[in-house]
């Protein structure tokens, strides 16, 4: 998703809402048994007015996605494009207190 004029907090809230909605609404059965659904989402933002190569933004979102999966899946991980050079703070992750679904 591309969310113009959305800051990092807003983007993370949207991603967490999507994660929760999918986990609650997707129900699958395999051979008569329920299959748990988990959703991992990578989020990145860039500050207004800052120019960034689109491929770099997508690559950072992809990195955040892999970090979300590594954090135990079913989580949202945020990396800011503004900190992509130099010392990047540790990623923020959230599982909404829901655990695995």
SULPENOR-V911505 format. One line per field, one symbol per residue. psi: psi as a letter, one per 20 degrees, with the letter a starting at -180 (. if undefined). Layout:
BEGIN
psi = ???
END
This chain:
BEGIN
psi = qpnqkprhgghhggghgggggghhiopqqoljqqpqpqpppppqrpqpippqphhggghhhgghghhgghjjrlrppppphhjhpbopqqqpqpjjjiaq.
END
